[in-house]
């Protein structure tokens, strides 16, 4: 395989991977959109604010990736298979689920970094996404840790 054909093959794989990352960001946006309406309980408003901001940010991330794909001369391809349902949930449960989503995004960008290594535009972009996702993971861990814990109260003697 010549150097030029290897680069063309790598480019196709890079575009495919960027499309996958874009789809993950768009899917996270939809998950957060739906999750915001499942919130119940005392800390619902605080979590709603988080999800409103997360919806905007994940859409911005998907847009930035789509722009990278377009700059590489391709049309972004969005493939999402998603069905969302669910019961009402407490803010702490929703934030824990969001932490899983953000951790998956962080892991995906870290896995992709070697593919973009050496590319003057792609590598800094991926490194920036890793920094942003790392911050999101840390912020969510802090928010979850700051949630008041459920305290068990001993029953008074003589009560049911």
Secondary structure, 3 states (H helix, E strand, C coil): CCHHHHHHHHHHHHHHHHHHHHHHHHHHHHHHHHHHCCEECCCHHHHHHHHHHHHHHHHHHHHHHHHHHHHCCCCCCCCCCCCCCCCCEEHHHHHHHHHHHHHHHHHHHHHHHHHHCCCCCHHHHHHHHHHHHHHHHHHHHHHHHHCCCCCCCCCCCCCC
